[in-house]
Amino acid sequence: MSSSSSNVLPEGAGYGVVVGIGLFFSAFMLLLTAIQARYTAFSPKNSEEFSSASRSVKPGLIASGIVSAWTWAATLLQSSAVAYKYGISGPWWYGAGATIQVLLFAMLAAKLKLNAPYAHTWLEIVGVRWGKTAHLIFMFFGLATNIIVSSMLILGGSATVTDLTGMNTLAACFLIPLGVVIYVIVGGMRSTLLCDYTHTTVLFAIILTFVFTVYATSPKIGSPKRMHDLLTAAAGAAPVPGNAHGSYVTMRSKDGLIFGVINIIGNFATVFQDQAYWQRAIASRPGTTVKAYLLGGLAWFAIPFTFATTLGLSAVALRGDPDMRPLSAADVSAGLPAAAAAAALMGQAGAAALLVLLFLAVTSATSAELIAVSSLLTYDVYKKYIRPDAPDSKLLQVGHYMVGLYGLVMALAGLIFFYIGVSMGWLYTFMGVILGSGVVPIALCITWSKANKWGCIVGSVVGFFAGLLAWLVTTGTLYEGVIDVTTTGENYPMLAGNLASIGVGGLIATVTSLIWPDDFDFDITRAINNPSARMSSESDESKETRPEDRFEEEGEERKEEVRESEAPSFVANSTIPTEEQEELDPVKLEAAFRFAAWSSLGLLLVLIILIPLPLFFAQTIYGVKGLSAWVIIGIIWTFASAFSVVLYPLWESRVALRQIGRGIVKDVFAKGSGRYVLPQTPTLA
């Protein structure tokens, strides 16, 4: 890391942000959770509410949660690093290459609601469909995904905090998750989404501040024309290898294109296999799941694209400026160009703004990972293999413990990677090598009745080893047998490993399914946790055995749990049962799937083929007008994104906000009269 003399902010600022803002948000989320429990029907003291927000969340808040969960440290830091290395093509390939997965996930989300509407995790579906072997193999892929993503969050966050303030890296690794663990344990999935919303709001405000500083008010740059002049001068002094005429203002970038392919493959793995995205689909209302993912994906694109086009290019433009510190290859790999540019442009204010921005991005994505892993360990380890008959209170307790445990694992994983010299940038390009082989088999499991069980299992395992082999062989061949962190992190070895992993896994799974198709009945997965099926089976059991007869056998300490398990399995939901059944209508969900397929595939074609490839082959070097248009499009897209995930959720929650407001007013004027009372319904009589 950089020496203390280059730290823009005092060390205390690092601790102030990490501990102070972390605990402030914890306190804020605890307050929101208390308000929610008092004035609405949703209480986090219920495991269903804790893990899936009672499957009742509206699309704007889900979209905001997707934006927040997908805005990692890498979203801000790695996107700026590729802009620094490859010019304007870097932000496009980063943004487009990681947007299409969220858009395509809309199809999986629609199929999830159709084929397993009451599942808690995607691994539950794998286990019910393909059995224990498949469940354990894909659990490896799921947990490996979470650990790699979490490590990148901690690595990127701690590297930037240390760079800007000199804060001890070990302390940063452990303190960054601390505040998040507190509010996730207390509030669960809904508090995670509310926190995502508040973080996303601040995130857009800070990004727009940087944009207008760089392109309108900064004395160092201040306009797209000045940016173009500085980038042209930088290319003249140090041309970019593989770019048309060595320019930073061209889409013709060979290494940028290679990064784009790596980015696309690696991010398929981290979306399709990360429980955080399945969890948001599970938490979403059935009728609006597809809308939420399409809205979230398009809104997210603006963040890395605009941010990197601003600070990533500024880091290039300000080379040689007395306020801009020189960046080594290790600094770039650690994602530090954005921090250096922010400090050079705005001094301590810029460094502090970036520090807060990064901390919010890291902690909101961390909360998504914590609740995701907690759900996997609770339902796919504890409930499946340790105590299948665990009552709701026990599942909730285990969920709390798992959040705390994974917070510790996350800190340790980040620390281990830091000490062995693996950076966030290295992990970012590596993730597809070991995770890519599971992408196609998992998608087929959820969506296709003819997916062959053993073909998908073998494909994921063989693809895993094929990816590792291709990665190491390519490294050894290109770098004369030298295999270390530097050589294995280069573009061509990572490209070979990523392509082999997803290609071999997908090919084996698809071909075997076409030759030896299964004929799976999704009614089996639709029965997972189905409340109506559970209620009928419980009533059948109650006819045979009275709970009081079992008290004798169970012992005193189990009486409460037995009573609880006999209680009606009712979860308060913002959608009344008939409305929920309408939204789960198979005809409507099939139509939603078709809409998701056409929309996401069409957008993929535009973002990956129709826009960037003609510009790549044209070898155009943009003039001032071209760069100005590029920047203006980014600004307009950012404002549209901010409206869709900041203002739209407020509008769609206006009824709930009025309800909470009325409750608070009642409590102020007649203490105790504002508490929400569950309406009595005949079904509960």
N, C-alpha and C positions, 0 to 999 in steps of 0.2 A: 504493500500500500504506500501511498505517498507520505512523505515526511511531514512532521508536524508543522514545519515552517510554511508549507503550502496550504495548510488548513485555513479556509476562509472564515469559518465560525469557531468560537471557543468550544472546548470540549463539553462545557456545561450545557451548551445549546443542544448537543446530541442527546444528552440524558434528559434535558427538558422536553424535547419532542417525543422521544421514545417512551419515557416514563410518564411525563406530564400529560401529553395529548392522549396517550394510550389509556391512562386512568380516567381522564376527562370523558372520553368516549365510552368507557366502561360504565361510569356513573350515569351518563346520558342514556345509554341503552337500558340500564337497570330501571331508570325512571320511566322510560317508554314502556318497558315490559310490565311495570306495576300499573301504569295507566291502562294498558291493554287488558290486563287481568281484571281490573276493577270495572271498566266501562264498556267492555265488549264481551262477546260469547267465548272468546278464545283464552284459554289458560295454559301456560307452559308446563303446568303440573300434570299434563297428560302426554303420554309417549307419542301419540299420533300427532298432536300439535307440536311437540318438541322436534320430531324428526321430519315432518312433512307439512307443517302449518295447516293441518286439517284439510289439505288438498283444495284450498279455497281462494288462492291468491289470484288477483286480477292481472291482466297482461302487462300493464305499464310497470307495475312493481317487479314482476318477473323479468321484464326486459331490462330494467334498471339493475336487477340482481345479476343478470347475465353479463351486462357491460362491466359491472364491478368485479365479478368473479374472473372475468377474462382479461381484466386489466392488471397484469402481474407487474412485478418490478421490470421484467423483460420487455413488457409492452412499451414502457417509457424509455428504458435504458438501452435494450438491444436494438430497438427500432432506430434510435438516434445513432447507435454505433454503426449500423449498416448504412445509414445516410452519410455518416462521416467517411465510411470506406468507399461506397459505390455511388454517392450522389443521389439525385432525385429518384432513381429506380428503387433504392433501398426501402424508403417509406412505402412505396406502392406495393412492392412484393411482400413486405412485412404485413401491411394492412389487409391487402386482398388475400394473401396466402393464409391468413388466420381468421378471415371472416367467413369464408365459404363453408368451413366445418360447422360453424354455429348455424348457418342457413340450412345446410343439409341435415343437421340434427333435428330440424323441425319435422322431417319425415319420421325419424325414429320416435320423436315425442308423440306424434299422432298415432303411430303403431303401438306405443306403450299404453296410451289411453284405451286403445281398441283391444289389445291382447292381454294386458295385465293391469287394469286400472287401479287395483288396490295394492300393488307391490310396493315395498319400501325401498328396495335397491334393485339394480339391474342384475346383480348376482343371484338374487332370489329366483328370477326368471330362468337363468342359466341352470341353476340347481334343480328346479322342478322339471325343466324340459330334458336336460341331458344327464342328470345324476351327479353323484359325488365327485367322480374323477374330473369331469369338466368344471364343476363348481370350484374345486381346489386349484386347478390350473389357471382358470380365469381370475380367481382371487389373487393369484400372484401378479397378473398383469394389472389388475385394478389397484392393488396396494402399491406396486412399483410405480405406477403413474402418479399416485398421490405423493409418494415420497420424493420423486424427482421434481414434481411441481413445487412442493413445499420447500425443498432444498434451494431451488432457483429463487423463490421468494426471499428466503432468509439470506442467501448469498448476495443477491442484488441489493437488498435493503441494507445489510450490514456493510457492504463494500462502499456504498455511497455515503452512509452516515460516517464511517471512518474517514473517508476521503475529505468530506466537507468539514468535519469537526475534530477529527483525531480521537473520537470515542473508541474505547477498547472493543475490538471485533468480537471477542468472546462474550463480553457483556451485551453487545448489540444482538447477537444471535439468541440469547436467552430472554432479553427484555422485550424484544419486538413482539413475540407471541403472547406475552404475559397478560396485557389488558384484554386482548381478544378472547383468551380462554375464559376470563371472568364473565364477560357478557354472553358468550355462547352457552356456557353452562347454565346460566340463569334463564335466558330467553329462548334458546333453541333456534329453530329454523326461521321463525318470524322475526326475531330480533336481528338475526343475520341479514335478512332482506331489508329491514328498516335501516340497519347500519350501512348496508350497501347503498341504499338510496341517499343517505346523508353524505357518504363519502363521494358518491358519483357527482352530487351537486357541487361540492367544494372542488372536486377534480376538474370539472368543466370550467369553473370560474378561474382557477389558477392557469389552466392551459390557455384560455382566451387572453389572460393577462400577459403571458409570455408572447403570444402571437402578435398582439397589438404593440407590445414593446419593440419586438424585433422588426416588424414591417411598417411601423408608423411613427414611433416616438424616440427610439434609441439614437443617440448621437453617433454610435459606432456603425449602425447599419441603417435602420429607419425607413427603408423602402425596398420594394422588390428590385428596383433598378440598381441600387447600391449593393444589394445582395448578389445580383447577377455579376456586377463588376468585380466584386471580391472573389466570387467562385471562379470566374474566368482567370483572374490573376493567380489564384491558388493552383488551378489546373496547369497554368503555364509554368509555375515554379516546380510542381510535382504532379505530372500527369497520372491519371488513374489507370493502372494496367487493365486492359480488356475493355475499356470504355471507348466509344467513338471519339477520336482525337484527344483522348485522355480527359474528356470534359466531365464536370459534375452535373451539368444540366442536359443530360441525355438519358433516354430509356435504353439506349444501346450499351448495356453493361453485361459482359459475359459472366463475371462473378456474381453480379446482382441476380441474373437469371438462375444460376446454380443455387444461390441462397434461396430464391423463390421456391424451387422444387423441394429443397430440404425442408423449408418452412411449411409447405403444404402437407408433406407426408408426416412430419413430426407432430403437427398440430391436429391431424386426424386422430392420432393416438391419444393425445391429451384431452380431447373433447369426448370421443366415443367411449373411452375407458375411464373417465373421471366421474365418480359418483356425484360430484358437485353439479354437473349439468343434468344428469338424470334426476337429481333431487329437485331441481327447479322445475323440471317437467312434471314430477310427481306432485309437487306443491301447487302447481298451476290448476286453475279450473279447466275441466276437460274441453269446454267449448272454445277456449281462447289460447290453448297451448301453442298452436302453430303460429298464430299472430305474434305471441310473445317472443318466440325465437327468431322470427324474421325481423321483427322490429329491433330486438336486441343486437342481432348480428350487424344490421345496417348502421345502427347507432354507434356500435363499437368501432367500426372502420375508421371513423373520423379521429379517434384518439391517437393511435400510433401514426397515422398518415400525417395529420396536421402537426402533432407534437414534434415528430422527427424532421418534418420539412422545416420546422422552426428552429429547434435547438441543435439538431444533428447537423444541418447545413451551416448554422451559425458557428459551430465549433470549427468547421473548415474555413469559413469566411474570416474568422478572427485569428487565424494562425499568424504568429508574428506580432500580434497586438501585445503591448506590455502587460495588460491585465489577464491575458490568456495563457495559462500554463501549458508547456509542451506535454503531449500525450504519448506514452510508450505503447507498444503493441499489447502489453499486458493490461494497461489502463483501458484500451479500447475493448479488449475481450471482457474486462470486468464491467463494461457499460458506462464508463465515466465521461465520455464526451459531453453528454447533456449537462452534467454537474459543472464541468469546466466552463461551458458556454454560459450557463446561467450566472455563475459567479463573475465571469468577465463582463457580461452585459449589465448586470444590476448590482454587482458587489454583494454585500452581505444580505441585502433584501432578496436578491435573486437566489442566492444559495439557500436561504431560509425557506423561500417559497417552494423551491424544488425539494427540499428536505421534507416539508409537510406533505407535498404532493405525493412523493414516493412513499412516505410512511402510510398515508391513507390508502394508496394502491396496494401496498403489501399487506396491510392489516385486513382490508376487506376481502382480498383473495384468500388470506389465511383463514378468516372465519368460514369461508366456503369449504376449504379443505378440512377444517376441524369437524364441522357438522357432517361432512361426507364420510370421513373415515370413522367417526363415531357411529354412524348408521351401519356401515359395513361390519364393524366389529361387534355391534350389538345384535344385529339381525342375522348376519351370515357366519358369525363365529359363536357367540354366546347362545343365541336362541336356537340355532341349527344344530350345533354339536355339543353344547354343554347342558342347556336346560330348555328343551323344547316347550315345556308347559309354563314357562316363566310368566307371571302376571304383569300387568301394565306397570305397576309401581316398581317392580324389579327391573324391567326394561328401561324405564326412565332413569333409575339409579345407575345402571350399567352405562347408559348413554352419557351421563354426567362424568363418570369415571374415565370413559374412553376419550372424551374431549381433553381432559387434563393430561392423560397419558400421551396422547398424540401431540399435544403442545410441547411436551418434553422431547419426544422423538424427533419432531420437526427441528427444534433447536440443535439437538445433537447431530442430526444429519447435515445441517448447514455447516456446522463447525467442523465436522470430519472432512467434508469436501473442501472447505477453506484451507485446512492444514495439509491436505495432500496436493494442493495447488490446482484444484479444478475450479474454473470460474463459471459464472452464470452463463456466459456466451457459449462455452464449451458444452455445458449440460443442455443448453437450448437446442443445439444442432444434433446432439447425441440421442435425445429422447426417442426419436423415431426408430433408431437402430434396434433398440431392445423392446420397444412397445408396439411398433407398427404391425407386427404379424397378427396381433389380436383384433385389429380394426374390422376387417371384413367378416371373420367368423362371428363376432359379437353382433354386428349389424344384421347378418343373416339369421341369427338366433331369434332376434326380436321380431323380424319382419317377414320371414319366409318359412312356410310350413314344410317345404321340401329340403331345407338345409340338412345335410348329412352330419350326424353327430360326430362320428369318428373322423370324417374328413375335416371338420372344423377344428377338432382337438389337435389332430396331427398337423394341420396347416399352421396353427398358431405356434406349436412347439418347433417344427422344422423351420418355419420362417424366422423364429427367434435366433436359432443357431446360424441360419443362412446369413442373416443381417450382421451378426458378430463376425462371421468368417469373412464376408465380403469387405467389411470395414477394416479388419486387421490385415488381410492379404493386400488390399489396395494400398494401405499405408506402407507396408513392408516393401512392396514393389516400387512405389513412387519415391520412397525416401531411403533407398538402399539398406533396408533392414532396420532402420532406426524407428522404433515404436515407443513413443513417449507422449506426454500430454500435448506437446506442441504439434507433433506430426499427425497424431490421430485426430486432432481438432481442425485440420485443414479441410477445405471444401470438398475435394474429390473423394477422399476416404469416407467422409460423412455422407456424401451423395450416394456412393455405392452401397453403404450399409443401410441407409434409409430405403432405397429402391428395392434392395434384395429382401429386406424384412417384410415390407407391406406387399410386395409383388408375389413372393413365394407363398406367404400365408394366404393371401387372397386367391391366388391361382389354385392351390390345392383344395381349399374350402369350396370354391365355386365349381371346379371340374368334378370333384367327387359327388357333389350334390346334384349335378346334372346327370351323371352316369348312374348313381345309386341314390335316387331321391328318397328321403323320408316322407311320411305322410302324417305330420303331427297335427293334433287337434288342439287349437289354442283355448278351447273351453277349459282345459286343465290349468293353464296359467291364469285364465280369468277368475278362477276360484281362489287364487292366492289371496288370503286375508279378506275375502269377500264378506262384508258384514252380514248380509242376508243369509249366506250359507252358514256362517258361524253362529248366528242367532238361532237358526233352526236346529243345528247340531247341539247347541247348549240346552235348548228346550227339551230335545229328545233325552239328553243325559239327565236332566233334572227330573224327568218322569221316573227314571230308574233309580237314581240315588239322590236323596235329599242332602243339601249342604251340611245340615246339622249332624247327619249320620257320619259324614266324613271328618267332622271336627275331632271325633274320638281318635281316628287313625292318624290324623295329621299332626297332632300336638299343638300346644298353646301358641307357639311362635308362628304357626302357619295359619291360624284362624283368620287373621285379617286378610291374608292373600287369597284364601279360599272364598271368603265373602266377596272380595273384589272381583274375582274371576266369575262369580255367579251373577254379578250385577249386569244390567243391560249394557251392551257395548255401544253406547251412544257417544258420538263425538259431535259437539256443536259445529255446525257448518253454516257458512253464509249463504250457501245455496240450499233451498229446501229440497227434501228428498225427490219430489217429482221433477223439479228443475234439474237436479243432478242426473236423474235417469234420462231426461231428455237430452242432456249434453253427452251422455254416454251411448246415445243411439248409434249402433254400428254403421248405419247408412250415412249419418252426418260425419262420423269419424273417418270413414272411407273417403268421403268427399274432401275432408280436411287434409287427408294424406295426399290425395291427388293434387290439391292446390299447393301443398308444401313441395311436392315433387316438381311440378312445373315451375313454381316460383324460384326455388333454390337452384335447380339445374339451369334455369335461364340466367339467374344472377351469376352463377359460377362461370357460364359461358362468357358473359360480359366482362367480369372482373379478371379472369385468368387468360382468356383467349382474345376476345374482340378488341379490348382496349390496349393491353400491354404488348402483345406480340406484333401487331402492325407497326407500333411505335418502335419496337426493338429492331425489326428488320429495316425500317426506314432510315435508321442511323441519324435521325434529326438531332441537331444541336439547337436547343431552345434559345431564342433571343429574349430580350427583356419582356416583350408582350407575352411570349409563351410561358415564361416563369411566373409572370403576374397572374395569368389565367390559372395556372396550377395552384398558386397560393390562394387565390380568391375562391376557387372551387372547394379547397380544404376548409376555408373559413365558413362558407355557406353551409357545408356539410356538418361542421361542428355545431353551428347554431341549431340546425334542424335536429341533430342528435340530442342536444341539450333540451330542446323543447319536448322531444318524444320521451325522454327518460327522467326529466326533472319536473316539467309542468303537467304532462299527461297523467302520471300517477296521482298527482294531487286532485286533478279533475275527476278521475274515476273513483277516488276514495272520498268524494265530497259527502256522501251520506254517512259513512263511518265517522268522518271528522266532525260532522254536525252532532252525531250521537254522543261522541266523546265530549264535545263542547257543552252540550246540554247537561251531561252527567256532572261535569266539573262545576257548572253554575249551580246546579241543585245542591251539590255538596257544600258549596260556599255559603248558600243562604239557608240550607236546612241540613245540617251535618248528617251524613249517612244515607241521605235519600237518593243520591245519584248512582249508586251501585247498579250495574246491569243485572237484571233478573231474567233467567231463562224462561221463555214463555212455556206454559204448560200445554202439552199436546196429547191427544188421545192415545198415541202409540206408546207413550211412556206410562200410561195409567196402569 
